Amino acid sequence: MRKILIAGASGFIGHALIDKLLQEEDIEIVGLSRNQKTSHHPRLSWMVCDLFSLKDISDAMVGCETAYYLVHSMLPSASLSQGTFYDFDLIMADNFVRAAKTHQLKHIIYLGGMIPVATDLSWHLKSRLEVEETFRTSSISTTALRAGLILGPHGSSFTILERLIRRLPIMICPTWTKTLSQPIALKDIINALQRVLGDEKIQGKIYDVGGPEIITYQGLIIKAGQQIKKSSRLITLNIIPLGLSRFWVSLVTGVPKKLVYPLVLSLRYQMLATEDHKWPYPEDLKTSLDEALKLALTGDKKEAFKGHVPEEKDVRSIQRLVLPPERNAEWVATEYFNWLPTFLSTLVRVLVEGNRCTFYLFDPSIKLLILEKSPERSSSDRQLLYIVGGILSGKQGRGRLEFREVLDHKYVMAAIHEFRPALPWFIYKWTQALMHLVVMKAFGEHLKWHVISDKKVIV
């Protein structure tokens, strides 16, 4: 019996993949979800897992030999999220790789996005590449499937398109609606994902998976409208700024702008499969565009775009910092606590005693925050400190601060996870939360100074 892990199992692709894989009698599936789910199938079990938690992923990966990674979230994962979606994605992927190495996972199958030939990629597409790079530069064999628009009833991009068609009799179309794309049916993506699992000849490579037809987004709007017997008059205006069009799309569809904005910024690129990364089994990708649209538009409609709804007010704050040459995360953490008293000397002081770090105001008895390093879960490339007390800290569950190296030592991520403040929420957001951003911005500049200094020494 092969034990397979699926990250992103509760999404529309994950559900379809589970249904397909359970048709094979020698597969046992572990599905990861942020929320508690119940399985009625003897070979499917669900585990509650926060992908920002290395421990959660590691616990779920026990006994697995292959893992699917279908995660790409652009919605907030906390009551207050400070940082960019691409930094959030990068930490989750890095957690996944670290856990995979610990459990000697044999194979990762990653579903990413098609990458156009361009030097100024949007951050949405750069993020897909960064996640792919995180997997492929590890010691774990990784197969990357790159897809454009996936035509499925719960897909975020397709749902946006469908809502525009249903709600607008007349559409003022910006220039990006004339961009060529190669949309693919959900069932064809599932065919490819399933084949990679059992065919060793195609594993460890990169593939573009696109449908059999190339079409503009305007053409796709017309075809989709024909399927639901609703025609929209399209008027192209080349003068519409990209910023205005993404605001307009969010307003009309009701989809959160944090999801719409990155997607729309990527639509100006052609998403076409290349010969260099051609899928070797064309029979897997043969569903016609009309049939794919019909299946997507008539499929079961479930809730979408809810994201994670925290039970209590919690905070996630992630900043990407440059990592000076020949330094590591352990050095960065030490440098942070050495630098901070100088930067905040008139307000806050820091006392480091063994594994405990205390932030205090004027006198050590006025403890603002107390952090405790976890030696057993820290290493030279990742330092983990739990938030264990202080008058600015509410009742913590797993509130923590970490410094970790990512992307083959290019950067270090400073991240706070699941922190619950003691201050009233409104006051916290406009005082302590903003102060944290100021401090991390200044510390980032301090690390850049080290980079410049190191270069001068080398010269």
N, C-alpha and C positions, 0 to 999 in steps of 0.2 A: 504494500500500500504506500503510494507516494503522498507525502504531506506537503501541501501547497499553501503559501501565505498570500493573501491579497490585500494590499494597502489601497484604500479607496474603494473597498468592496460595497459600501452603501450607496455609491453613485450609480448613475444610469448604465455606465459601461460595466462597472463591477457586478451589478445584478445580472446583467445579460451574460457576462463571462461565467459567473457561478452556475447559472442554469445550463450552460453549454458543457462545462467541465464535469458537472455531476452526472452527465450521461455516460462518462467513463467510470467503470466500476472499481478501478484500482486507484482512485484519487480521493484523498481526504482534504478538505479545505478549511482553513482558518481565515475568517473574514474579520478585518479590523474596522471598528466604528467608534466615533466619539461618544455615541450614546448606546445604552443597553439595548440589545436586540435578541430575540428568541428564535432559535432554529427548530424546525420540525423535521429536519432531514438527519439521518444518523451519521452522515459523512460531512456535515457542515456544522461548524461551531463558530460562534461569534465571540470576539473579545473586545472589551472596552479598551481603547488605546488612544492616548494623546501622542501624536507623532512628534511633538516637541519634547517628549520625555524619552530619553534613551533607555531608561529602565523599562518603561511600558513596552517599547518595541522589542527589546531583548527578551522580555518574558514571553511575548507572543510568538517569537521566532523559534522557540525550543522545538527541536525535532523536525524542522522544515528543511527541505532540500532546494526548493525553488520558490521565488517570490515575484509576484507581479506588483509593479508600482504604477498606480493609475491616478496619482495625487497631483493636483495643480490648483490650489485654492487661492483666490484673490479676495475672499471675503474675510472680515475681521474674525479673529479666533478668541477675542477677549472683550470685556466691556470697554477697555481702553487699549487700543493697539497703536503703539508708536513704532514707526519703521515702515519699510516698503514690503509689498507682497513678495518681491523676488528675494529679499533677505529671509523672509519667513520660509519660503520654499526651499532655500538653500540649507537652512538649518535642519529642516525635516529630512531632506535627502541625505545630509551628512550623518544624522542620527541613524538612518536606515543602513548606511554603509558600515558604520561602526558596529552596529548590532550584527550585521551579516558576517563581518570578519570574526567576531567573537564566537558565533555559532557555525563558522565554516560553511556558510551557505554556498551552494554550487553554482547558482545561476539567478540573475536578476533580469526580468523582462520589463522594460520601461516603455510606456506609451507617451511620447512627447509630441512636438509639433513640427510640421514641415519648415525647413529653414531656407528662405530665399537667398539668392545670390545678391548680397547687399552689404555695405560696410557700416550702415547706420541703422541697425536693427532696433526695433522697439524693445523696451524692457520686458514685455511679455514674451517675445521670442528669445531674447537673451537669457531669460530665466529658464526657458526650456533647455537651452544649450548648457547652462551652468549645472542644472540637475543631471543632464546626460553626462557631462564631463566628470561630475562627482562620482557617478557609477563607473564609468569606463576607465578612469585612472586608478580605480581601486584594484585589489587583487581578485575581485569577484568577476567571473565571466558575465558580461552584460550584453543583451540584445536590445537595441533601441528601434522601436517602430515610430516613424514620424508621420503624423496625419494632419490634414487641414481640417476643414469643417466636417464634423461627424453628424450625419443626419439621423438623429434619434429623438424620441418624444421628450426626453428630459435634458438634452444637451443645452448648455447655457447659450452658446452662439446661435444654435438653431431656434431656440425658444425666442430669442430677441427678434430674429428674422420673422418668425411666425406671428408674433404680436404686432409687428409693424404692418404686416399684410392684413391682418384681421381688423386693425383699428384705424387704418388710414385709406380713404378712397383715393386720395391724391398724395403722392410722395414727391417732395423736393429732394432730389438725389445729388449728393456731392460727388466729386470725381472718383472717390474710392469705390463707388458702386460699379464702376466699369472695369475693376481689377479682375483678372482671370484667377479662377480657383479650380480645385479638383475635389469637390466634396465626395464623401464616401459613406456608404450605408453602414449603420451600426452593426448589422449582422456580418458584413464583410470584415470589419475590424475584429470582430470576435473570431472569425475564421482564422485570421492571421495570428492573433494572440494564442489561439489553441494550437496551431501548427508549430509555432516556435517551441512550445513546451515539449513536444515529442520528437522533433527533427533536429538531431545534433548537427547536421551539416550546415544549417543556417544560423546556428547560435553564435553569439559573440560578435555580431555584425550590426551595421546600421541599414535600415530599409525605409524608403519612402512608400507609404501605402495610400494610394489615391484611387478614386472611383474611375470607371471607364470613360467618363465624359468631362471635358473642360468647358467651363462656362463662367460668364461674369456674374457678379452678385445681382445686377439688374435682371439678367436672364433667369437666375435662380428665383428671384421674387416673382417673375411672371409665371414660371412653371409651377411654383408652389401655390400661387393664387388660382391657377387652373384646377389644381387638385381639390380645392375647397370651394370651387365655384365663386371665387371672389376676385375681381379684377381691380387693380389699382392703376391709376394714370401716373406715369413716371415722367417727371420733368427734371432734367439734369441742369444744375447750375454749378459751373466751375469756380465760382467766387465764394462758395461756402467754406469758411475756415474749418479745419479739422476739429478744433476745440468746440466750435458751435455745434457741429454735427453730432459729436459724442454726447453733448448735453441734451440735444434734441432727442437722440435715441433713448437715453435714460428716462427722459420726461415722458415720452410716449409709451414706452414699454413697461414702465414701472420697475425695471430691473435696477438694483443699486448701482450708483455711478462708480463705486470702487470695482465693480465687475465689468461694467460697460466700457469705461475709459480705456483700460489697457487693451481690450479686445478691438475696439474701433481703431486705435493707433496702429494695430497690426494689419488691418484690412487693406492698407495701401500697398502691401507687398503681394506679388504673385505667389500663390501657394501651389506649386506644381511639382510632381514627382520627377526625379532626375534619373538618367540612365546609370549614373554611377552608383545609385542606391536602389536599383530596380528590384522589386519583389519578384522572387523566382517562380512563384506559383500564381499566374494570372487568373486561374480558375477560382481562386479564393476571393477575387475582387471584381466579380462580374455583374453584380446587381446594378441594373440600369438606374439612371437618375430618377426617372418617373416612378419606378417601383420603390426606390429608397424614400422619395418624398411621400408617397402614399402610406408607407409603413410608419414613417415618422409623424405624419399628421393625423393618423387614425389610431395611434398607439395609446395605451393607457396613460392618462394624465395624473401625475402625482405632484405633491408639493415640490417646489424648487426654490433655490436661492435663500433658504433659511439660515444656513451657516450654523456656527456653534452659538448656542444661547447659554451663557454662563448662569449658574444658580446664584452666585453672589458677584458683587462688584470686584472684578479682578483686572490685573494689568499685565500686558506683555509689551516689552520694549526691546527692540533689537537694532543695534547699530553696527555697520560694517566699518572696520578700521584697518588701515594699512599695517602690515606686519613688517617691522624693520628686518633687514637681512640678518641671518645668523641668530635670530631671536625666536622664541617660542611662546606659547600661551602662558606657560608658567612665569616666564619673565614679564610678560605684559601685565599679569595679575599683580605681581610684586611691584612693578613700576607704578601701577595705578594707585595702590595704597600708599606708596612713597610720595607720589606726586600730589595726591588729593589734599593733604594738609597744607601744602604750599599754596594751592589754588584757592582753597577755602579758609585760609588762615584767620580771617577776621570773623568768620561765622562758625564753621564746623571744624573739628579736629578729629584725628583718627588715631586709635590706639590698637596696635597689633601685638597680640600675645599668643604665641604658638599658633594654633589653628583658628583662633578667634579674632575677629576684627570688629571693633566698636567705634561707631560714629557718635561723638558727643558734642554738646554745646557748652563751650567755655570750661566746664568742669566734668571730669569723668563720671560723676554721679548722675549727670543729666544725659542719659543714654538715648540717642535718637534711633539708631538702628544697630542691631547686633547680628553679625554674620558668622557662621561656623563652617569652616572648610571641611569637605568630606574627603579624607585622604584615600579611602578605598575606592572612590569613584572619580578621583582626579588623576591626571597624568601630565606629562610634559606638554602635550598638545591640547589638553582640556583641563581647565580648573573649575571646580564646582563648589559653590558656597551656598548653604541654606540660610535663609533669613529666619532667625530664631527668637527675635525680640526687639525691644526698643519702643519708645512712646509713639513713633511714627508708623509702627507696624501693627496691623490688626491681627486677628487670629489667623495664623497661617496654616495651610494644608501642606503644599509642597512649594511654597514661595522660595525662589532661588535666583542667584546671580551666577552666570558662567562666562568664561572666556574660552573660546575654542578656535582652533585653526581650521580653515576651509580652503578648498580649491588648491590643494597641493602647496600649502604654506603661503599663498598669495595674500590672504587677509586673515584677520582675527575678528571674530564676532563677539561683541559684548552684549549679553542678553539677560533680561529679567523675565522670569516666567511665573505666572500664577501668584503674583504679589497682591495682597489685599491690604490696602492702607487703613490706618486708624482715623485719619482726618475725614470729615464729611466729604462725600464724593465731589461736590462742586468745588469746594475749597482745595481739595487735593489736585484736581485737574489743572487749576490755575496757579498753583504754587509749587508743591513738591514735584509733580510730574514735569512741569516746565523746567524746573531747576535741574532735574536729571538730564534733560536734553541739552541744556547749556553746559553741564559738566562733561557729558560724553563728547560734545562737539569740541570743547577745549582739549580734552584728552586726545581726541583724534588728531588735532593740530600738533599736540606735543609729540605724538608718535611720528608724524610726518617730519618734524624737526630732527628726530633721531635718524630717519632715513637720509635726510640731506647731510647730516653730520657724518654719518657712516660713509657716504659717497666721497665727502671731502677728505676723509682719512685715507680712503683707498687711493685717491688721486695723489 
